[in-house]
């Protein structure tokens, strides 16, 4: 049996280093920041740019600060009315990536917290891998786009398929 040459051994070692490095780099755990609904909309208002981006976050209903993000519900848990009386107007494009919105039901009262209600979104709103955003009486003047991880994976599979055929 023929012994591998030194240049071939170096190439193999470099290949293994590249593989292990990429595995360790891409397998890092995602760190999520946590915000209340009010904090997120305050950040949107404070953003100087025309595009607001939020990634890797949990948005949780806070009973002390998020009274405008509530809705009354009936016995069947159908949403009836929202807590915001005056319409909120958002004039920025919004891009949420890997952001998860959590609502909170109060079984003693006919309310649900964590409902974005009575909001006019004048620019594009896009969600990529977003969980459970609840809207009530909201208007999206431009575009509401929701890309799930499954849609992204399907698009990647299609691109790989076309590349292989090329």
Secondary structure, DSSP 8 states (H G I E B T S, - for coil): -----HHHHHHHHHHHHHHHHHHHHHT-----EEEEHHHHHHHHHH--SSEEEEEEEEEE--TTT-GGGEEEE-TT--EEEES--S-EEE-SEEEEEEEEEE-EEETTTTEEE--EESEEE-S-EEEES-B---EES-EESS-EEEE-HHHHHHHHHHHHHHHHH-
